[in-house]
Each structure stands twice: as C-alpha cells, then as structure tokens.
Amino acid sequence: MMHSKPEQWGGHAWTDWAMNADRWDWNAGVGVIAAAEFGAKTENEEIVREVEAWVKRNIGQSESILTINSIAPFAVFPLLHRIAGRSFYADKAGEVARWLIDEAPRTKNGAFEHTVTEKASFSEQIWADTIFMAVLFLARTARMKGDGRIALEALRQVRLHLEALQDEETGLLFHGWDCEAGNWMSGARWNRANAWIAVGVPMILEETEALCGDDALLAEIKRRYARLADALVQRQHAGGLWPTVFDRPGFYAETSGSAGIACGLYKAARMGLVPVALLAHAVRAVPAVLATIGPDGAVGGVSGGTPVLPSIEAYGDVPIFPTLYGQGLTLLLLTEALAEAGEEK
C-alpha cells in the first residue's frame, strides 16, 4: 500500500508537531500518561518527577484550550496528587471534571462531542478517541475524589460510545458516528480507534467499578468489551500486528494501534474481562512492536494523527512517522508486559 507524502499532511509542521513534547495536547498527553504509568508501576521516582516537571512547564498552555483532546494530559493529575500531595492537582482535576460534566458540548444522545485543539468543528460527532482522551481522566478523578457521580458519568460515556460505534455484526468499532446524519461516516473499522477503547476501557473500569453502583451498566460495558476483544484477536496478522483498517488486511500494519490493542488485552485478561487464552495474542504482539523501534528509540510504523476520513481507502494513505502517542502506546504495552512477566516469576 502506498502512503501519502508527509507534505500532503502539512509538511514539516505536521512532523515537527509529532515529536514536540512541549505542547498541551492529546499527542504529548498520551506520552505523559504512559510515562507516569511506567514510573508509578516500576517505582521510578525520577520519571514521576519528570512528568511533574512537564506539567509545570506546560500547564500555562491549558488555560486557553479546553476541548476533549486537551483534557488528555490532566489524566496524570490524580497520580501526581497521590505522590506529591499538592492540593493544586486535586483542585484542578475537580475544575476540569466539572467542565466536562456540566459544560462540554454533547451530541443529541448525551455523548461528549469530539472536539480538538485545532480550529475544527465536528458537530454531533462521536469519536472512539474521546474514551482515552477525556473519559479516562474523568474516571481517575472519580477515584481520587471517591465521587460516585463522576464515576457514573465516565461509565455512561463508555456505554454511549460503545453503543454508537460498535458494529453488531462483527463486534469491531467504527472510527466515528455522526448523530445528525445517522451513519458511521467513512465506515472505517480503524485500528487505532479500536485501540483507544481496547486499552481505555480496562483502565476506566479499574478506577470506577467500585464506585459505580449500577450493575446493569457494568454488565453491558463488559459484554460489549468482551465482544470487541474476541473480534480483535481474529484480525491480528500472523506477524503479531494489526492492519491499519481491519476490513483491508492488505493495508499496512500500524504499530501504535497494535500496541494499544495488545496492552488492552493484557489488562483485560488480568482483570477477568476476557478469557485468559486471549493473553497469547498480546504476548505475540510484543516482539512485533519491539521490532519497529529504531536505534534512537523512535517507534516506527505509526500513522499520523487521523480525523475521521472521507473513505476507507484514505486510511491506507495516511503517512507513517514517529509520534509521541506512538511512543506512549508502546510504553504502555511494555509496562504491562513487564508486569505480566514479573507475576509469572
């Protein structure tokens, strides 16, 4: 499959953004979330301090940006509050959570409308990305505050997104749903869209299940997630990765989404959300992801940031280059793989 040249996607401005850590947006946010997770699970205080330094250096940018995508970096605030003990993190997280629940734009069915840091409008659109970029933050804030109302909203958003995006025939997820038009737009069962939810839902359930109090809601989420996981393992290439569009096995294998899916399977198997047998698919993905990492540590085979595109074929032309979300999803996978290896000893 041929790929568009980066120039067609904004040239140097696009590729410079991809590895620019000092921006308060979803790209850097995914990397920071992963670094914090790795630092906490390996008890590496230096990494956690670096995450806090990143927040202090870039928090000023967040004051003028309040969208779904710009919420992502706030997901590290509950961890920093627990470790550093600064009330600022709890207070700011509470402020942002209130904005999400009370003021953030919603679609006609009550889901968060996907909004981005760029000057673009996606009226009445539901994107899979929102689960990781904003709902994860909401779930972590709920646990930090012991707030059942926030936890319930996070889980309702998960259900709304699964209901809107899941294909009942295959169990896979479409990239987006247009509530106004009543369709899945491009109709692409896109790799990374599935990854945001595959990894995001177990992380959200970890934070909110004890606070929920709605057994029927939890059961519906778990049922849909199990169906998704079963569908995902059927689309895995023999080499360990997943194609960038599941309906097009000839499209290029995409690393970041593959890492996210495999990480989600690790977490879900550990939590009992999916059969332990599915763990083998996560294990198979690890060496394939590792093989994409270059001598400089950059993860290869990562597709550029992708809105819902006009056609399925367009996803096969998205250029590939290293990005911070590619680094982050890979680090999340390796963190889970290390944890699993440690438990087996």
BELGIHU-V305825 format. One record per backbone hydrogen bond with DSSP energy under -0.5 kcal/mol. NH is the residue of the N-H (numbers start at 1). CO is the residue of the C=O. Records with the same first field share a line. If there is no record, write none. Layout:
NH->CO + CO
This chain:
4->317
8->5
9->6
10->7
11->6
13->10
14->10 + 11
15->11
16->12
17->13
18->14
19->15 + 16
20->17
21->19
23->21
25->23
29->25
30->26
31->27
32->28
33->29
34->30
35->31
36->32
37->33
38->34
39->35
40->36
41->37
42->38
43->40
44->39
45->43
48->44
49->45
50->46
51->47
52->48
53->49
54->50
55->51
56->52
57->53
58->54
59->55
61->58
62->58 + 59
63->59 + 60
64->61
65->62
69->115
71->67 + 68
72->69
74->71
75->72
76->73
77->74
80->76
81->77
82->78
83->79
84->80
85->80 + 81
89->86
90->86
91->87
92->88
93->89
94->90
95->91
96->92
97->93
98->94
99->95
100->96
101->97
102->98
103->99
104->99
107->111
110->107
113->105
114->125
116->120
120->118
125->122
126->177
127->125
128->175
130->127
131->128
132->128 + 129
133->129
134->130
135->130
136->131
138->134
139->135
140->136
141->137
142->138
143->139
144->140
145->141
146->142
147->142
148->146
151->147
152->148
153->149
154->150
155->151
156->152
157->153
158->154
159->155
160->156
161->157
162->158
163->159
164->160
165->161
166->162
167->172
168->166
171->167
174->165
175->188
177->126
178->183
179->124 + 177
182->178
183->178
187->184
190->188
191->244
194->190
195->191
196->192
197->193
198->194
199->195
200->196
201->197
202->198
203->199
204->200
205->201
206->202
207->203
208->204
209->205
211->208
212->208 + 209
213->209
215->213
218->214
219->215
220->216
221->217
222->218
223->219
224->220
225->221
226->222
227->223
228->224
229->225
230->226
231->227
232->228
233->229
234->230
235->231 + 232
236->233
237->241
240->237
242->254
243->235
244->252
246->189
248->245
251->248
254->242
255->301
258->254
259->255
260->256
261->257
262->258
263->259
264->260
265->261
266->262
267->263
268->264
269->265
270->266
271->267
272->268 + 269
273->268
274->268
278->275
279->276
280->277
281->278
282->278
283->279
284->280
285->281
286->282 + 283
287->283
288->284
289->285
290->286
291->287
292->289
293->290
294->298
297->294
300->292
303->301
304->319
309->307
315->311 + 312
316->312 + 313
317->314
318->315
321->302
324->18
327->323
328->324
329->325
330->326
331->327
332->328
333->329
334->330
335->331
336->332
337->333
338->334
339->335
340->336
341->337
342->338
343->339
344->340
345->341 + 342
